């Protein structure tokens, strides 16, 4: 009986499909499942000021298990009109009641990553994207985040161009006239004048009603230039970025710059790849007047991630890190990648992280966006290893271990930090 019912339903569905008007649209469904675990030692205390009374007695070891699913739906018509919806169910922490990780698995855990319409403007090479979308600049040194807004992009002759207006993060209410909003405008231009050479320039303007100066919007400007290329078996990249942002103090701005670059090569006849990387971002001299530290538009956005696992690291495994901002740091290191088998890839890295300015006793310089590092000469040396193993097509297990050896002077108010260790694993299935 049940079999006959299914057959009847199938015949009915086919009949309806044959009589319904055709809709010339393609639907694509992709996504990624992720299960992640992390064990860390000393990270919670390193990420906050150790002499803060609220941190007294804090357990400095931790562990975290969580899961996440990101389904993505894309609909496109023959006319090139595209609609994208990208959702996220997670991060659901095991045993956490609000996120749904407790018994019963009920929680508030569905988020919207992207939701936009993308279509060509008639008689132009330009497309318009409207809605929630990603906005980023080279290497995410200025910004890499999802926003609500509009963007125009396309190829103008030999130049790939993109311009955008988006509403940034705000903690104040935005009324019907937009008062209290934080507006970001930007333009990004890319060109390849020859094979294996790419040049990039970008400009971003910040009109910030969230952080006002004397009741008026705080403004900021960032200008960046980047180049990347390949010469025979040697690849290289170099970025420069300058930023200026008004602070909440009248007459005091935060003005700084940064440089990031690297050079790498795959050794001929071997499965080994070596890459040397370095960076330099200004810090505050602590001598009054303007703050010379490199300004970050939105902290937590645009992590400086030169392959490290603890300081600024994350990448594929997306671990929360204490250094989303590269302010007042310089560093140099090497990354080695070994393709052991077609299914197994091993990576190791060693980086030394120093500070540019210590500031003064009365005004010690901040290091990155950590809660506790101010006025130190250096951060320390980090060592990390990583293994990526493809179990089946689309199914990859990643295991990383990182240890940050802190410098002798890495302390706050005479209270020293302990070295930081992270062990994290991710089982990821993408389709």
Rosetta blueprint (number, residue, H / E / L):
1 X L
2 X H
3 X H
4 X H
5 X H
6 X H
7 X H
8 X H
9 X H
10 X H
11 X H
12 X H
13 X H
14 X H
15 X H
16 X H
17 X H
18 X H
19 X H
20 X L
21 X L
22 X L
23 X L
24 X L
25 X E
26 X E
27 X E
28 X E
29 X E
30 X E
31 X E
32 X E
33 X E
34 X E
35 X E
36 X E
37 X E
38 X E
39 X E
40 X E
41 X E
42 X L
43 X H
44 X H
45 X H
46 X H
47 X L
48 X L
49 X L
50 X L
51 X L
52 X L
53 X H
54 X H
55 X H
56 X L
57 X L
58 X L
59 X L
60 X L
61 X E
62 X E
63 X E
64 X E
65 X E
66 X E
67 X E
68 X E
69 X E
70 X E
71 X E
72 X E
73 X E
74 X E
75 X E
76 X E
77 X E
78 X L
79 X L
80 X L
81 X L
82 X E
83 X E
84 X E
85 X E
86 X E
87 X E
88 X E
89 X E
90 X E
91 X E
92 X E
93 X E
94 X L
95 X L
96 X L
97 X L
98 X L
99 X L
100 X L
101 X L
102 X L
103 X L
104 X L
105 X L
106 X L
107 X L
108 X L
109 X L
110 X E
111 X E
112 X E
113 X E
114 X E
115 X E
116 X E
117 X E
118 X E
119 X E
120 X E
121 X L
122 X L
123 X L
124 X L
125 X L
126 X E
127 X E
128 X E
129 X E
130 X E
131 X E
132 X E
133 X E
134 X E
135 X E
136 X E
137 X L
138 X H
139 X H
140 X H
141 X L
142 X L
143 X L
144 X E
145 X E
146 X E
147 X E
148 X E
149 X E
150 X E
151 X E
152 X E
153 X E
154 X E
155 X E
156 X E
157 X L
158 X L
159 X E
160 X E
161 X E
162 X E
163 X E
164 X E
165 X E
166 X E
167 X E
168 X L
169 X L
170 X L
171 X L
172 X L
173 X L
174 X L
175 X L
176 X L
177 X L
178 X L
179 X L
180 X L
181 X L
182 X E
183 X E
184 X E
185 X E
186 X E
187 X E
188 X E
189 X E
190 X E
191 X E
192 X E
193 X E
194 X E
195 X L
196 X L
197 X E
198 X E
199 X E
200 X E
201 X E
202 X E
203 X E
204 X E
205 X E
206 X E
207 X E
208 X E
209 X E
210 X E
211 X E
212 X E
213 X E
214 X L
215 X L
216 X E
217 X E
218 X E
219 X E
220 X E
221 X E
222 X E
223 X E
224 X E
225 X E
226 X E
227 X E
228 X E
229 X E
230 X E
231 X E
232 X L
233 X L
234 X E
235 X E
236 X E
237 X E
238 X E
239 X E
240 X E
241 X E
242 X E
243 X E
244 X E
245 X E
246 X E
247 X L
248 X L
249 X L
250 X L
251 X L
252 X L
253 X E
254 X E
255 X E
256 X E
257 X E
258 X E
259 X E
260 X E
261 X E
262 X E
263 X E
264 X E
265 X E
266 X E
267 X L
268 X L
269 X L
270 X L
271 X L
272 X E
273 X E
274 X E
275 X E
276 X E
277 X E
278 X E
279 X E
280 X E
281 X E
282 X L
283 X L
284 X L
285 X L
286 X L
287 X L
288 X L
289 X L
290 X L
291 X E
292 X L
293 X L
294 X L
295 X L
296 X L
297 X L
298 X L
299 X L
300 X L
301 X L
302 X L
303 X L
304 X L
305 X L
306 X L
307 X L
308 X L
309 X L
310 X L
311 X L
312 X L
313 X L
314 X L
315 X H
316 X H
317 X H
318 X L
319 X L
320 X L
321 X L
322 X L
323 X L
324 X L
325 X L
326 X L
327 X L
328 X L
329 X E
330 X E
331 X E
332 X E
333 X E
334 X E
335 X E
336 X E
337 X E
338 X E
339 X E
340 X L
341 X L
342 X L
343 X L
344 X E
345 X E
346 X E
347 X E
348 X E
349 X E
350 X E
351 X E
352 X E
353 X E
354 X E
355 X E
356 X L
357 X L
358 X L
359 X E
360 X L
361 X L
362 X L
363 X L
364 X E
365 X L
366 X E
367 X L
368 X L
369 X L
370 X L
371 X L
372 X L
373 X L
374 X E
375 X L
376 X L
377 X L
378 X E
379 X E
380 X E
381 X E
382 X E
383 X E
384 X E
385 X E
386 X E
387 X E
388 X E
389 X E
390 X E
391 X E
392 X E
393 X L
394 X L
395 X E
396 X E
397 X E
398 X E
399 X E
400 X E
401 X E
402 X E
403 X E
404 X E
405 X E
406 X E
407 X L
408 X L
409 X L
410 X L
411 X E
412 X E
413 X L
414 X L
415 X E
416 X E
417 X L
418 X L
419 X L
420 X E
421 X E
422 X E
423 X E
424 X E
425 X E
426 X E
427 X E
428 X E
429 X E
430 X E
431 X L
